[in-house]
Amino acid sequence: MKLGPPARLVVSFSLMVVVYTKIQVSTFSYQSIYSIQTRKIASPHFSPLSTNAKDYSLFPHTKKRKKKKEKKKKIPKPNTQMAITVKSLIAIVIMSCLINKGLSGNNCSLDDINIGTVRTGREIKEKPEWNVTVINNCGCAQKAIELSCKGFQTAEPLDPSTLLQSKQGDTCLLINGSSLEGFDSVRFSYAWDPPFLLLPVDSLISC
């Protein structure tokens, strides 16, 4: 049977691969036998029947390489990491408290009285009801808080101890002038249309 040039090339290449593989296997076997014989001469306790891998290891440097790799993988102990994290959190909390105390205690003003008005959805005597929230966004207490409430009216009864309109009708006294502590709030509701624009006009700051 005659083979064409391409077929001959494939056959030749296959034969070369087979021969090369056999040579590599023979070389590896020779090196293994030489390594065992060398270790046998160097170690008087060597025994061909020994089951201890240390006696006839074919790769004596493998163990050292593994030790080097293990050293690189070392990381801090979990307890150390946890201690560092806890200390950092404590330091952040303490700094935040000091900063907030300094800012809130020394920089209070009338502007820290914030007023929000929201419609409740109810109607009283055909007038929409409004819910008002007064917040003291300061660390210090503020008392004798007065709100501008010119022409204030309500179809819903309002407790005078919460909001008391002055005789002139231009200002209203909040919670009978009592202290509104730092970051506290007070709420009340009234019914009228349109809603009134309530703004703080005066207060006494007590730190």
TISEBA-821528 format. One record per residue (C-alpha): x, y, z; residue number from 1. Coordinates in pm, 1 decimal, m for minus. Layout:
N
         x         y         z  num
         X         Y         Z  NUM
...
***
This chain:
207
         x         y         z  num
       0.0       0.0       0.0    1
     147.5     334.0    m105.8    2
     106.0     642.7     108.6    3
      84.8     995.3     m22.9    4
     311.2    1275.0     103.4    5
      58.9    1401.0     367.1    6
       8.1    1052.5     508.1    7
     382.6     993.5     523.5    8
     429.1    1318.5     710.6    9
     166.2    1220.2     971.3   10
     319.1     874.1    1019.1   11
     669.1    1017.9    1055.9   12
     551.5    1273.9    1313.1   13
     369.6    1003.0    1513.6   14
     681.8     784.7    1520.0   15
     889.4    1077.4    1640.6   16
     641.1    1144.4    1925.8   17
     652.0     777.9    2033.5   18
    1031.9     767.7    2031.0   19
    1058.0    1095.8    2221.5   20
     812.6     972.4    2486.1   21
    1009.5     649.9    2536.1   22
    1331.6     845.6    2575.8   23
    1173.1    1072.3    2838.7   24
    1034.6     775.7    3034.4   25
    1371.9     601.1    3027.4   26
    1551.2     917.0    3143.1   27
    1306.6     970.5    3431.0   28
    1344.0     604.9    3541.7   29
    1722.1     632.9    3534.9   30
    1715.1     954.6    3740.4   31
    1481.0     795.5    3995.2   32
    1703.9     490.0    4036.9   33
    2012.9     711.5    4065.9   34
    1844.6     926.2    4331.8   35
    1749.2     619.3    4537.0   36
    2099.2     473.8    4513.7   37
    2253.9     805.8    4615.7   38
    2030.2     836.7    4922.7   39
    2106.2     475.7    5010.1   40
    2479.1     546.2    5017.3   41
    2435.8     874.0    5209.9   42
    2205.8     724.7    5474.1   43
    2319.3     405.2    5653.0   44
    1964.3     354.3    5782.8   45
    1811.4     338.4    5433.5   46
    1604.3      34.0    5366.5   47
    1437.3     m44.5    5030.4   48
    1145.4    m189.8    5221.6   49
    1104.1     115.3    5446.0   50
     760.8     272.9    5448.1   51
     893.6     606.9    5571.7   52
     870.7     862.6    5292.1   53
    1164.1    1053.7    5442.6   54
    1402.6     765.0    5364.8   55
    1360.4     751.7    4987.7   56
    1186.7    1068.9    4874.8   57
    1243.8    1130.9    4504.8   58
    1197.3    1502.3    4554.9   59
    1396.4    1602.2    4865.2   60
    1344.3    1976.4    4806.7   61
     963.5    1957.7    4785.5   62
     919.4    1979.4    5159.5   63
    1128.1    2297.4    5188.5   64
     927.9    2464.3    4914.3   65
     601.8    2382.4    5091.2   66
     733.1    2541.1    5410.7   67
     815.5    2861.6    5222.9   68
     467.4    2877.0    5072.7   69
     306.8    2819.6    5412.2   70
     502.3    3112.2    5558.6   71
     360.2    3342.9    5290.7   72
       5.1    3237.0    5373.3   73
      34.7    3334.1    5739.0   74
    m225.3    3592.8    5845.4   75
    m291.4    3769.9    6177.4   76
    m477.6    3569.4    6434.7   77
    m858.0    3623.4    6448.6   78
    m834.9    3739.2    6809.1   79
    m585.3    4009.5    6712.3   80
    m804.2    4132.6    6426.1   81
   m1111.3    4140.3    6650.4   82
    m927.8    4335.4    6920.0   83
    m809.7    4593.9    6665.4   84
   m1162.3    4628.7    6522.8   85
   m1321.9    4673.4    6867.5   86
   m1065.5    4936.6    6968.1   87
   m1123.3    5127.6    6644.8   88
   m1501.0    5127.4    6693.5   89
   m1467.6    5248.2    7053.4   90
   m1238.5    5531.3    6942.7   91
   m1483.6    5636.7    6669.4   92
   m1777.9    5638.3    6912.2   93
   m1587.0    5846.1    7168.6   94
   m1477.3    6100.0    6907.2   95
   m1832.1    6126.6    6771.7   96
   m1972.0    6191.3    7119.4   97
   m1712.6    6460.4    7191.1   98
   m1772.8    6631.5    6857.3   99
   m2152.1    6621.9    6894.3  100
   m2130.4    6752.3    7249.9  101
   m1907.1    7040.6    7146.5  102
   m2113.5    7136.2    6844.8  103
   m2454.6    7098.2    7003.8  104
   m2362.4    7264.7    7332.7  105
   m2192.6    7576.5    7204.8  106
   m2362.6    7655.1    6873.7  107
   m2732.6    7649.2    6963.5  108
   m2954.9    7915.9    6819.0  109
   m3315.2    7989.7    6728.3  110
   m3249.2    7831.6    6390.7  111
   m3232.6    7492.9    6566.5  112
   m3609.7    7510.5    6621.1  113
   m3757.4    7334.1    6319.4  114
   m4129.9    7324.0    6245.5  115
   m4300.4    7080.7    6010.3  116
   m4667.1    7088.6    5903.4  117
   m4838.7    6786.7    5745.6  118
   m5201.3    6738.3    5640.9  119
   m5363.8    6446.6    5822.0  120
   m5641.9    6383.0    5567.8  121
   m5919.1    6451.0    5817.6  122
   m6166.8    6737.6    5798.8  123
   m6320.9    6914.0    6095.7  124
   m6616.5    7141.5    6025.8  125
   m6524.9    7129.6    5659.1  126
   m6172.3    7249.3    5739.4  127
   m5866.5    7030.2    5668.8  128
   m5671.6    6918.7    5973.2  129
   m5298.4    6986.3    6002.2  130
   m5046.8    6813.2    6227.3  131
   m4759.6    7037.1    6348.1  132
   m4429.1    6906.0    6489.7  133
   m4183.2    7139.3    6662.4  134
   m3833.0    6990.5    6707.2  135
   m3538.0    7126.9    6903.9  136
   m3235.3    7015.2    6697.9  137
   m2990.5    7138.4    6959.2  138
   m2820.2    6961.6    7248.8  139
   m2929.1    7236.4    7488.9  140
   m3278.3    7301.7    7615.3  141
   m3473.8    7600.8    7482.4  142
   m3756.3    7761.5    7674.7  143
   m3999.7    8050.6    7633.0  144
   m4032.1    7957.5    7266.0  145
   m4253.8    8194.6    7071.5  146
   m4390.3    8131.1    6721.7  147
   m4522.1    8382.0    6473.0  148
   m4891.9    8304.6    6426.6  149
   m5058.3    8622.9    6304.1  150
   m5432.2    8572.0    6248.7  151
   m5415.6    8215.0    6377.9  152
   m5755.1    8037.3    6389.6  153
   m5868.0    7679.4    6428.3  154
   m6195.5    7491.8    6392.9  155
   m6053.4    7220.1    6616.7  156
   m6018.3    7283.2    6991.2  157
   m5652.7    7336.5    7082.9  158
   m5509.2    7283.8    7430.8  159
   m5373.3    7624.3    7547.0  160
   m5097.9    7444.0    7742.8  161
   m4955.8    7335.4    7406.3  162
   m5002.6    7654.7    7206.9  163
   m5125.3    7980.3    7363.7  164
   m5198.6    8277.3    7141.1  165
   m5100.7    8619.7    7275.2  166
   m5356.8    8895.5    7324.3  167
   m5218.2    9083.4    7027.9  168
   m5261.4    8768.0    6818.6  169
   m4923.9    8802.9    6647.3  170
   m4729.4    8540.4    6844.0  171
   m4805.9    8210.2    7016.9  172
   m4628.4    8067.8    7324.0  173
   m4528.1    7702.6    7297.2  174
   m4594.7    7465.1    7593.7  175
   m4654.6    7757.1    7831.8  176
   m4292.0    7868.3    7798.8  177
   m4159.1    7542.6    7946.9  178
   m3827.1    7397.3    7834.7  179
   m3807.0    7189.7    7521.0  180
   m3512.7    6965.0    7592.4  181
   m3238.3    6895.5    7341.0  182
   m3356.2    6689.1    7044.2  183
   m3707.2    6662.3    7190.1  184
   m4025.4    6750.7    7004.0  185
   m4381.9    6860.4    7069.7  186
   m4689.7    6803.5    6849.0  187
   m5029.8    6962.9    6812.5  188
   m5307.3    6974.5    6554.5  189
   m5542.0    7243.8    6423.6  190
   m5799.1    7269.6    6146.7  191
   m5812.3    7561.1    5906.0  192
   m5783.1    7644.7    5539.8  193
   m5531.4    7757.5    5430.3  194
   m5265.2    7644.3    5682.6  195
   m5069.1    7903.8    5878.7  196
   m4697.2    7961.7    5839.0  197
   m4557.4    7909.2    6190.3  198
   m4198.8    8027.1    6247.5  199
   m3987.8    8061.6    6567.0  200
   m3926.8    8426.0    6660.8  201
   m3780.3    8403.9    7012.5  202
   m3643.7    8159.4    7272.2  203
   m3406.8    8133.6    7569.6  204
   m3123.9    7880.7    7538.7  205
   m3027.5    7693.6    7854.5  206
   m2712.2    7477.3    7845.2  207
***
